[in-house]
Amino acid sequence: MATTVRALGVQRRQVFKHALEKPYTTSWPSATQAVQNEIVDLLCTALQPLSTYFAESRRICRSRLRRQRRRAKSKSETPKASLSDKALEGKKMLSHVVIGINSTTRALEKQARQSQLLSERDLALVVVCKGDIEPQLVAHFPGLAHAARTSKTDNETRRIMKLRLVGVGNGAEKRLAAAVGQPRASAIGIRAGIPALDTIIDYAHANVAIPSVPWIGSRSTAEGCHSAPEFHPMAVRELRTSAPITGKRKSTASADAAKASKKVK
């Protein structure tokens, strides 16, 4: 069966093209899968009081509304509901935990703008469920964490090194959301001050690399001193695409036609 010109135009071949990678890219701090899983497990255990607090708060709110309706109908007093000990623990923990991408981003932005000494309100650990959401929604966290970490004065650098950014894989958001009693928990920021949370912060500090953006400069090393910007090797990426194969066949066909015309003459 003869091949038509239109069929030849449809045919394509696989080709590879090379392009320079963007120099201003930020990478997530390295952490092994075992470390990520351990941090998620520790958080799910430590943040359980928050789930109890939110559940009892909603129950008390509904009870208060029912009590107000009953008071409007009768003058009898109904006993007020109170929080359990575990819920009170969760209420205290709430001031040390930031839940959600927007809230965590605002906390890091505020921390990056402040140049005074380290505060108790500063985040010491940020956990982002980057495996469960679109990468574009959390791409700003590495650079923002670097800015928040390096915004303090030099004599506080060793304490600032406590700040760690951990990107965890698939399935982590569902577990963390259940632990804190919220529909979503794509990002969680942790402040120091509670023993259960301090243990997780220390574990992340020992097993997760510091958030660093070398091309910004003022990069703090693991020893706590600032180093000058460094030169990095050129990054080249390989793109797989396709190209039509008609050009080569056209040249071959034209050459064959020229030879045939010469023979006729």
TAHU-V441762 format. One line per field, one symbol per residue. ss: DSSP state (h for helix, s for strand, l for the rest). phi: phi as a letter, one per 20 degrees, with the letter a starting at -180 (. if undefined). psi: psi as a letter, one per 40 degrees, with the letter a starting at -180 (. if undefined). A space follows every 50 residues. Layout:
BEGIN
ss=???
phi=???
psi=???
END
This chain:
BEGIN
ss=llllhhhhhhlsssssssssllllllllllllhhhhhhhhhhhhhhlhhh hhhhhhhhhhhhhhhhhhhhhhhlllllllllllhhhhhhhhhhhhsssl hhhhhhhhhhhhhlllllllllssssssllllllhhhhllhhhhhhhhhl lllhhhhhhhlllssssllllhhhhhhhhhllllllssssslllhhhhhh hhhhhhhllllllhhhllsslllllssllllllllssssssssslhhhhh hhhhhhhhhhhhhhl
phi=.feefffffffcceccddbffffedddfgfbffffgffffffffffeggf ffffffffffffffffffffffecefedfefcfffffffffffffdcddo fffffffffffffedffgdfeffdbcddefedcfgffcfefgfffffffd eefffdgffffffcdcedefnffffffffemcfcbfbcdcdfpdgfffff fffffecdfffbcfffnleeefendedfgdecffdddddebcbfdfffff fffffffffffffff
psi=hihiddddddhiihihiiihihdgihiihhhiddddddddddddddeddd dddddddddddddddddddddddieihiiiiiiiddddddddddeehhhi dddddddddddddheaihieeihehhhhgeeeihdddeeeddddddddde eiideeddddedhihhhiaieddddddddefidigdihhhiiehdddddd dddddeehiihhgdedifhhideeihiiiihiihhhihhhaiiieddddd dddddddddddddd.
END
